[in-house]
Amino acid sequence: MKAVVTVTANAQTIIFGNNIATGVDNATLEGAVTGHKLPAVTLEAEALTAGTHAINVTDATIVDASNKDVTDNYEISYVDGTL
């Protein structure tokens, strides 16, 4: 049985025409074993107009304290952020 975790894109505010911040500091990992962390995640947003849009989060990688990829040990739920 896999452990269940949630990866959430953090809300961001940008000036129209600029890009969102995409580093792992802009996403939150919840429910992982102590010492496990999120070294990679994909964040994307398509803001063709001014206003509120979703920041889509996908493709999370989770590693243990030795930086060994343990992503397959988790069932990952993704929660989009708000732009």
VOGU-3710 file (C-alpha; in Angstrom, 3 decimals, decimal comma):
1> mkavvtvtan> 0,000/0,000/0,000  1,334/3,415/-0,971  1,378/6,380/1,370  -0,886/9,231/0,282  0,630/12,701/-0,138  -0,568/15,988/-1,536  1,458/18,379/-3,675  -0,048/21,858/-3,830  0,994/24,748/-6,066  1,376/27,889/-3,980
11> aqtiifgnni> -0,708/30,916/-4,982  1,176/33,581/-6,909  0,619/37,106/-8,138  2,387/38,335/-11,262  2,255/41,326/-13,543  0,357/40,408/-16,720  2,773/39,171/-19,362  5,350/37,861/-16,867  5,985/34,181/-16,117  5,115/32,368/-12,911
21> atgvdnatle> 7,856/31,180/-10,572  8,385/27,468/-11,207  10,882/26,254/-8,594  10,058/23,702/-5,900  9,841/26,558/-3,392  6,535/27,373/-5,088  4,917/24,048/-4,192  4,166/22,312/-0,911  4,487/18,597/-0,093  2,172/17,344/2,673
31> gavtghklpa> 1,938/13,898/4,229  5,384/12,562/3,309  7,578/10,567/5,660  9,895/12,745/7,763  13,059/13,470/5,779  11,409/13,008/2,394  11,346/16,096/0,206  10,259/17,480/-3,137  13,269/18,193/-5,406  11,299/18,519/-8,649
41> vtleaealta> 7,798/19,473/-9,734  6,225/21,014/-12,832  4,199/24,221/-12,446  2,396/25,728/-15,423  -0,163/28,461/-15,936  -1,789/29,779/-19,070  -2,877/33,335/-18,465  -3,931/34,740/-21,818  -5,953/37,473/-20,158  -5,731/39,433/-16,928
51> gthainvtda> -7,640/37,875/-14,049  -7,601/34,735/-11,929  -6,203/31,523/-13,403  -5,055/28,088/-12,223  -1,436/27,121/-11,624  -1,324/23,468/-12,652  1,003/21,208/-10,695  2,193/17,826/-12,051  5,170/15,473/-12,268  6,351/15,615/-8,655
61> tivdasnkdv> 9,467/13,696/-7,657  9,956/12,714/-4,017  13,318/11,669/-2,561  14,444/10,392/0,829  17,148/11,915/3,043  19,806/10,197/0,894  18,289/11,730/-2,263  17,076/8,304/-3,448  13,948/8,579/-5,607  11,041/7,164/-3,570
71> tdnyeisyvd> 8,226/8,604/-5,701  6,853/5,115/-6,438  6,152/4,653/-2,702  3,532/7,404/-2,815  0,083/7,983/-4,252  0,253/11,665/-5,151  -2,735/13,996/-5,233  -2,227/17,338/-6,925  -3,937/20,607/-5,948  -3,670/23,513/-8,360
81> gtl> -2,758/26,946/-7,064  -4,295/30,297/-7,913  -2,725/32,921/-10,119
//
